[in-house]
Amino acid sequence: MVWQTAKAVKIPVIGLGGIANWKDAIEFILAGATAVQIGTYNFIDPAVSTKIVDGIEDYLNRQGFKSVQEIIGNMQ
């Protein structure tokens, strides 16, 4: 739904639902989300937000990107 919504509107899209790790967040960003919301998983692991940010930064570095903006909507 993020992919379809991001293609249909000209406003930022926030991805939410089922984000438990950095891979989930990257999938939402690649689909077109400009931000992600981490909800229920905060009750399971209060440090999840920090872990996700660290994972996203590591992913960007490994892939040679300088910022998240470079991958928004770049689902292939």
C-alpha positions as CSV (number, residue, x, y, z in Angstrom):
1,M,0.0,0.0,0.0
2,V,2.9,2.4,0.7
3,W,4.1,2.0,-2.9
4,Q,0.6,2.6,-4.4
5,T,0.0,5.6,-2.1
6,A,3.3,7.2,-2.6
7,K,2.8,7.0,-6.4
8,A,-0.7,8.5,-6.1
9,V,-0.1,11.5,-3.9
10,K,2.2,14.4,-3.9
11,I,2.7,14.6,-0.1
12,P,5.0,12.6,2.2
13,V,3.8,9.1,3.1
14,I,4.5,7.6,6.5
15,G,4.9,3.8,6.6
16,L,3.5,2.0,9.6
17,G,2.5,-1.4,10.7
18,G,4.8,-4.3,11.4
19,I,8.1,-2.5,11.7
20,A,10.3,-4.5,14.1
21,N,13.8,-4.0,12.7
22,W,15.8,-2.0,10.2
23,K,15.0,-4.3,7.3
24,D,11.3,-3.6,7.7
25,A,12.0,0.1,7.8
26,I,14.2,-0.1,4.7
27,E,11.4,-2.0,2.8
28,F,8.9,0.8,3.6
29,I,11.4,3.5,2.6
30,L,12.2,1.7,-0.7
31,A,8.5,1.5,-1.3
32,G,8.1,5.3,-1.0
33,A,7.7,6.1,2.7
34,T,9.5,9.3,3.7
35,A,9.2,8.3,7.4
36,V,8.3,5.2,9.3
37,Q,6.4,4.8,12.6
38,I,7.4,2.1,15.1
39,G,4.5,1.3,17.3
40,T,3.9,-1.9,19.3
41,Y,7.4,-3.2,19.0
42,N,8.5,-0.5,21.5
43,F,6.7,-2.5,24.2
44,I,8.8,-5.6,23.3
45,D,12.1,-3.7,22.9
46,P,12.3,-0.1,24.2
47,A,15.6,0.3,22.3
48,V,14.2,-0.7,18.9
49,S,14.1,2.8,17.5
50,T,17.8,3.3,18.2
51,K,18.6,-0.2,16.7
52,I,16.6,0.7,13.6
53,V,18.3,4.0,13.1
54,D,21.7,2.3,13.5
55,G,20.7,-0.4,11.0
56,I,19.5,2.1,8.4
57,E,22.7,4.0,8.7
58,D,24.7,0.8,8.3
59,Y,22.7,-0.2,5.3
60,L,23.2,3.2,3.6
61,N,26.9,3.0,4.2
62,R,27.2,-0.5,2.9
63,Q,25.2,0.4,-0.2
64,G,27.1,3.7,-0.8
65,F,24.3,6.1,-0.2
66,K,24.8,9.4,1.6
67,S,21.3,9.9,2.9
68,V,17.9,8.2,3.2
69,Q,16.5,10.6,0.6
70,E,18.5,8.8,-2.0
71,I,16.5,5.5,-1.5
72,I,13.0,6.8,-1.0
73,G,10.8,5.1,-3.6
74,N,13.7,3.2,-5.2
75,M,12.1,-0.2,-5.0
76,Q,13.4,-2.4,-7.8
